[in-house]
Amino acid sequence: MSDALPVSARGLVKLYGELVAVDHVDLTVEKGDVFGYLGPNGAGKTTSLRMLLGLIRPTEGSIELFGRDPHVAGAKALDGVAGFVEGPTFYPYLTARRNLRLLAAYDDGDSRSRIEGLLELVELDDRGDDKVGGYSHGMRQRLGIAAALLREPRLLLLDEPTTGLDPAGMRDMRDLVRRLAGEGITVLLSSHLLTEVEELCNRVAIIRKGRIVYEGRLHDLLATAATGFRLRSLELDRAKALLLAQPGIGEVTSVDGSLRFQADEEAVAALSIALGQARIGVTALVPETASLEELFLGMTEGEQAGAQEEAVA
């Protein structure tokens, strides 16, 4: 078991009548990953997480969490696994400490002894005696992570943990995820926020209409983008004419007062010489690589956000 992958899912299918919510999904999360599960709203992310946690049964396929199938081993398969789907839920009329003590009471271990340290970790120690009903959305999200950490998980599954947070709350949540990953916890993070994934994750899977369209290292995905260049000049028309006539320069377009084009480094070096010889003043000539957002939109173009939301969210 010690060598088993935190998550190994193969051929996951979930049908709701004739609606295919998840369509033969394979996921592999390795130890130490901060794994981003990306997709538009309604693409099947939350349904996938529900199956991984044993909350709903897949129509087809297999799941192993550290080598155990939650649909065969039941709760035992969730040893070392924690998280929340669609936001954590607490008794609003109880304090944060009291909520955590109730959760700790279900555990035979020493979870209760960790409550104070976890409240401090999520920066709620000074609000631990306040009723959760008075908490902001961000505070409840942080309390949800404290609850998930009670049993010292090795794998943490988080479904859209920053949704609904203000910019400061999003920053605090990202910092918390980084700290947890730094302590050796493997994190599976479902999100549609690309900046969040780009900042936090080393590996990603992108799901579109229930199917995985990419799984692998984030660095490798970004490396697939063609490198382009952006040119700014005080004589844009002359510069464009020169670009169109220059060998090795292609896909020249005018965007927001600059010229964008595709070329290799040798062609760009020759272009810079040609621009100087033509006495065309250049204010900027910089490389541009497609962002994760551009790659994501290219892979998920045409997704009908919300079409499946009620059934699969």
N, C-alpha and C positions, 0 to 999 in steps of 0.2 A: 504493500500500500504506500510505503514512503516514496517510491519512485513513480507512483501513478500521477497522471496529469490532473490538475485541478478541475478542468472541464474537457470532456471529450464527447461531443454529440455528433451522431452520424445519421443522415437521412431523415431528419425530423420533419414530420408532416402534421399539420393540424387543420382539420376541416370543420367548418360550421355549416352543415347542410351542403350546399353546392359551392360555398365560398371557401377558397383555399387561402387560409390566413398565413400559414408557413409551409413552404414548398421545398422539401428535401434539403434542409439546411444542415451543413456541416460546420462545427465550431471546434477549434482547438485552442485552449488557453493554457499556457505553460507557466511553470512556477516563476514568480517574480514579475510577471507581466502586469502592466497597466493596460488592459485590453479595451479598446473602444469599439462599441457596437453601434454603428451609425446607420441612420436611415430616416426618411421623412416620417412624419406622424402617420400612423396607420400602416406602416410597412411590415409590421410583424415583430418588432423588437420586444415589446412587453409580453406578447404571447410566448415568444421564445424563452424569456426569463421565467415565466410562470411554469413552463414545462421543465426547465432546468431545476427549479426548486420543488418540483413534485406537486405544485398547486393544481395543475390540470394535466391530464394524461394525453400524450401524443397519439395521433391517429396511426402513425407509423414512426419507425426509427428507434434509436437507442441513445441513452444518456448515461454517462458515468461521471461522478464527482469524486475525485481521488479514488477511482476504481470501483465505486459503488453506484448502483442504479437506484435513484430515489423512488422509482415506481415498483421496485422489487424489495429493496431493503427498508423502505419507508424512512422514518425519522433517523435511523442509524446512518443513512447515506448523507445526512446533513451534519454529521460530526465535522467540525472544522469549517463549516459553511454558515454564512450569515448575510443579511442584507435586507432590502425592502423593495417592493414593487409598487409603483404608483403612490409613493409617499407613505411614511410611517403613520400609524394610528395609536393614540393614547387616550386614557381616560382624562377628559378635559377638566374635570372637577377635582383631580388630584394633582399634587405637586410633581415636579420632575423626579425628585428623589423617590417619592412614593411609587410612581410608575415604574421606575427602575427596580425598586425593591420587590415589587410584585413579579416582575419578569425574572428576577434573580431567584425567587422562591421556587420556580419551576426547575431550577438547576440543582443537581446534587453536589456540585462543586463549590468553589469559593467565590462565585460571581459577585456576591454582595460586597465582598471586601474590595472590589475594584470600582465600585460606584463613584466614590469621591474622585479618584484619579481620572475616570472617564469624563466626569462633569468638567473637570479642569481641562482635560484634553480638548473638549469641544467648546471650551470657554463659556460654560453655563454654571460654573460653581457658585457665582454670586447670585444666580437666579434659580438655584435648585429648589428653593422652598416656595417658589411662585407656582400658582396653578397653571397647568399647561394650556388651559383654555384662553389665557391671556398672552400666550406666546405669539410672536410673529411667525410667518411661514418659514423663514430662515432658521429661527430658533428650533422649531419642530423638526426641521430637516437634520439639524445638528444633534438634537436629542435622539433622533432615529439612528444616527451613526453610533452614538454612545450605547444605545440598546443593542445594536448589532454586534458591538465589540465586547459585550459582557462575557461571552464564552470564549474569548480569545480566538477568533476565527483565523484560519489560514487563507480562506477565500472570501472576499467581500463582493457581493453583487449589488450594484446601485442602479436604480432605474430613474434616469433624468433627475439627478440629485440637486441640480441648480435651477430647475424650472420654477419660475415665479419669484426668483430672488432678485433683489436690486443689485447693481454692479458691485457694491461692497460685499454683499452676501455671497455673490458668485466667487469673488476673489478669495474670501475666507474659506469657502467650501473647497476650492481648488487647492489652497494651501494645506487643508486638512488631508485631502486625498494624497498629496505628495508626501506628507509626514507619515501616513499609514504605509504607503508603498516603501518608504525609506526604512521602515521597521520590518520589512520582509513579507508584508501581507500582499497576496495576489489580488488584484482588483479587476472586476469585469464591470465596465461602466457603459450603460446604455445612454445614448444622447443623440440629439439632433443639432447640438451646438458645436460647430466645427472648430471654432477657436479653442474651446475647452478641450476637445480631443487632441488638437494639434499641440497644445501646451503640455498635456498630461501623459499621452499614450505612446507606447513603443510599438504596439501592434494593433491592427484594426480589422474589423469585418464590416462591409457595407452591404446592407440588405435593401432590395428593391422589389416591391410587390411580392414579398414573401420568399424571395430567392436571394442567395448570396451572390453578389457580383464581384466582390473582391475580398480576399482574406490574406493577410500577411503583414510584413513589417511596414510601418508608416513611412519610414525612410525609403523603402523600395518603391512604394506607391508614388511618392513625390518625385522620385527619380525617373518615373516613366513619362513625366511631362516634358514636352518639347521645350527647349530653351529658346525664348525670343528676345528681342531687343527693343528698346524704346529710344527714339531720337527726338530731341527738341532743338529747334533752330529758329533764328530770327528771320530766316528766308525759307519757310516751310515748302513753298511750291517748287523752288529750285532744288531743295534737298530731295523732295519726292521724285522729281524727274531723274535725278542722279541715281537714286536707289533703284528705280525701275530699270535703268540701263546697266546697272552693275551686276557682273556675274556672281552667282551664288546667293543672291538676295531674292527672297520670295515672300508671298503673302503680305504685301505692303498695304497697310490700312491707316487711315487718319482717325485718331481717337483723342478727343479732348485737347486739341492743340498740339498733339505730338504725332509722330509716325511710329507705328509698330510693325515689326517684320521678323521673319525667320531667317536665320543664317548660322553657319558654323563660325568658329573663332577666326579662321583664316580669311573668310569673306569679310568679316567685320574689320579685321586689321587693314585689309585692302580698301575697304570703304572709308575708314578714317583718313587714310592717305589721300584718297580721291576727293574727299570733302575739303581737305586743306588745300590741295592743288587748285580746286575750283573756287577757293576763297569764300566758302560758305561757312558762316559762323555757327558753331555748335555750342549750345548751352548745356546739353546732356546727351550722353550715349551710354545707356546702362542695360545690363542683362535683366530679363524678367523671366521667372519660372512660374508656371501655373501653380496657383495656390490649392490647398486642399479643397477649398470651397468650389473652385472651378472644376477640379477633378470629380468631386462629389456630384455636382449638378450635371456634369456630363454623363455620369453613370446612372443617375436616377431621373434623368429627364423624362417627362411624361408621367411621372408618378402622380396619381390622383390622391393628393393629401386629403385625408378625411373620409375618402370613400369607404375605407374599411374600418375607420376609427371606432365606431360604436361596437363592431363585432370583435375587434382584436385588441383594442387598447387596454 
